[in-house]
């Protein structure tokens, strides 16, 4: 599965903010099950957003935990 590389600190911060918002609404164990990752892997992805896989974003979108606009905010730097 292709990895998404977030190259700037601002994009990394956007990713972390969105993921923390998702984690407030969704229990960790349920979120890990949806993503198909362990809890330690989930926190590793929050620390290092470049490790996030496209399939994980698709799973979040499919389950309605993230919107298209939020995905775009993760990968597009606003000017």
N, C-alpha and C positions, 0 to 999 in steps of 0.2 A: 504494500500500500504506500503511495507517495506521502512524503512528509511535507509539511508546510513550514517554510522558514520565515520567521518574523525577524527582520533585520535591524529594526531600530528599537530603542528603549521605549519610545512612545507606543509602538505597536505591542510590545511585550506587556506594558502596563495596561493597555486596553484589554488584552486577552485575560490578564489576571483579574481585572475588575469584573469582567463579564462572567468568568468562571466562579468567582467568589459570590456573585449575585445568584448564580445557578445553585451553588452549594447551600445558600440560605434557604431556598425553596425546596430543595430535594435532599433527602437523607443520603449520607455518604455511601452506605451500602447499596442503596438503590441506584445511585448515580454510577457507581463502579460497575454494577451489573449491566446497566444500559450501555456503558462504554466498552465493556468487556475487558476491563483492566483491574488490577489490584489497587487497594487503597494507597499503597506506597507509590505505585506508578502514577496514580492520579496527582499526588502531591509533587512528584518529580516533574510532571508535565506543567504544573503551575509554576514551579521554579524555573523550568527550562521549556518555554513554549515551543521552541523549535522541534521538540520531540513529538508534538501532537500529530496524529495521523488524520488524513482526510476522512477516513471511515468513522473516526470518533466524532468529528464535526457533523457528518451525515446522520449519525445516530442521534445526536442532540437535536438536530433539525427535525428528524422524522418523529421524535417523541414530543415535539413542541416545547422543548426546554430552551430553545434559542431561536431567534428570528433571523431572517435573511439580512436584515440591517445590522444585526450584531455580528454576524459572520463577516460582512463587509468591513465593519469597524475593526475587526481583528487583523485584516489583511491589507486594508487600504489606509494610507496615511492622509489625513485631511490636511489641506493646505490653507 
